[in-house]
Amino acid sequence: MARQPSTRQLIDWDRRYLWHPFTQMQEWGQEDPLIIERGKGSYLIDTEGKKYLDGTSSIWVNLHGHRHPILNRAIKKQLDKIAHSTFLGLSNPPAIELARELIRIAPNGLTRVFYSDNGSTAVEIALKMAVQYWQQRHPKAGPKNTFLHLKLAYHGDTIGAVSVGNIALFHSRFTPLLFPTVEAEPPHCYRCPLKLTYPSCRMACLDPIEHILKSRHRDLAGFIIEPLMQAAAGMIPQPAGYLKRIRELCAKYHVLLITDEVATGFGRTGKMFACEHEGVTPDLMALSKGLTGGYMPLAATLTTDEIYQGFLGTYDEFKTFFHGHSFTGNPLGCALALANLDIFKTEKTLARLQPKIKLLTRLLQPFQQLSQVGDIRQSGFMAGIELVQDQITKEPYPLSIKAGHRVAAIARSKGLILRPIGNVLVLIPPLSTTAEELKKMVEILTESIETLHID
Ligand SMILES: *Cc1c(COP(=O)(O)O)cnc(C)c1O
């Protein structure tokens, strides 16, 4: 085998040939990019052998650490059988077993699994299923073709997912391509648009949502929401009881509830799925990021028997769900996902996570004393720390000074990888992170924020 090119050579080729996601490539050249060659547990290791704590779980996907022996064994074992065969007209053992397992652990009432490759496609599928369901199951209900979603929502980067998203910086230039939707204010307690305080507000922000559902339900196919925490919006948590009320309202007005658990699923919030905290079963649920423990792209859209039945008929009724991907039901991904769920059992991942969630809460408290910190938000093992210029007025740092990125750059030099969202520093460690590693992450984060002086 040819010798691996030097780090210098790799960096040159990266600059010459690549285009990185969500990256201003003109600035990419200013600092040498880190080239990650291997990983172990909570650590990433670059081509020079330098170790970094993975504070983003490799952008929210990794659960049990890198190079986990059970996951490594599962993919090698499957590779010795077959890497891929199509799911169009054929099936395969890992995909079948995984569907059974997902239905076993999913909120009660979800009974069917439709596979795809990533979070965005899982969302697209939910949207398309919802629209086609109404046409076929309740043709007299009229054209229920549009969706309600929260402002600041993020559901992926494909056109349908962007249509139900609302992050102006990412989405505004694509407006001409997007289908129209209905937007509602999110329950953003730190910057409450109603200037109220929870719980005395009694979730008054739900009133306008009920109003929308009441007046628009005839053309609303579904309400799509990230349960418990709007993650990419900058870690905006929903108060306790909010999701349950949304479930009730959707049922009352015959609008399907679509939960996007791409970020919150697989233990992130402390339970297997965020919906469980509120005893909620959605009509459709999108899963991806943690599904394979962060090893390979795989996604699943789960739904109920009621929706599934709407697609049944003879061939020439053409009620088929006309959607599929080249890699639907990929056996390598499904074998990994099965092994991932197995680890949850054998390593008691969720039980062992609980004290670490409490530890994280304790470790985050002192941040409130830093003059640069406005708000600390946490749901399970995901946290956001919002930087502000002024704690009293909540005046944000202008985006142009890149406060979040400056802190992340310092953290990197101290051995912690972070990916901020604007002025919100996000800490999403692998669920397997040890107490010691968690303390180290928070220590580096504190030191890095303290260096932030802007004049
Ligand atoms: C990441 C994410 C997506 C998109 O998933 P991709 O795999 O990046 O396409 C959708 N919804 C939520 C909540 C996400 O966090």
The ligand as an SDF file (V2000), in Angstrom:
LIG
                    3D

 15 15  0  0  0  0  0  0  0  0999 V2000
  -29.1570   17.1710   11.6310 C   0  0  0  0  0  0  0  0  0  0  0  0
  -30.6170   17.3360   11.6280 C   0  0  0  0  0  0  0  0  0  0  0  0
  -31.3750   17.1230   10.4830 C   0  0  0  0  0  0  0  0  0  0  0  0
  -30.7580   16.8110    9.1530 C   0  0  0  0  0  0  0  0  0  0  0  0
  -30.0730   15.6130    9.1730 O   0  0  0  0  0  0  0  0  0  0  0  0
  -28.9390   15.3330    8.0520 P   0  0  0  0  0  0  0  0  0  0  0  0
  -28.5300   13.9340    8.3110 O   0  0  0  0  0  0  0  0  0  0  0  0
  -27.8500   16.3210    8.3180 O   0  0  0  0  0  0  0  0  0  0  0  0
  -29.5870   15.5330    6.7360 O   0  0  0  0  0  0  0  0  0  0  0  0
  -32.7530   17.2270   10.5760 C   0  0  0  0  0  0  0  0  0  0  0  0
  -33.3440   17.5330   11.7410 N   0  0  0  0  0  0  0  0  0  0  0  0
  -32.6530   17.7450   12.8690 C   0  0  0  0  0  0  0  0  0  0  0  0
  -33.3810   18.0510   14.1230 C   0  0  0  0  0  0  0  0  0  0  0  0
  -31.2620   17.6700   12.8510 C   0  0  0  0  0  0  0  0  0  0  0  0
  -30.5730   17.9040   13.9780 O   0  0  0  0  0  0  0  0  0  0  0  0
  1  2  1  0
  2  3  1  0
  2 14  2  0
  3  4  1  0
  3 10  2  0
  4  5  1  0
  5  6  1  0
  6  7  2  0
  6  8  1  0
  6  9  1  0
 10 11  1  0
 11 12  2  0
 12 13  1  0
 12 14  1  0
 14 15  1  0
M  END
$$$$
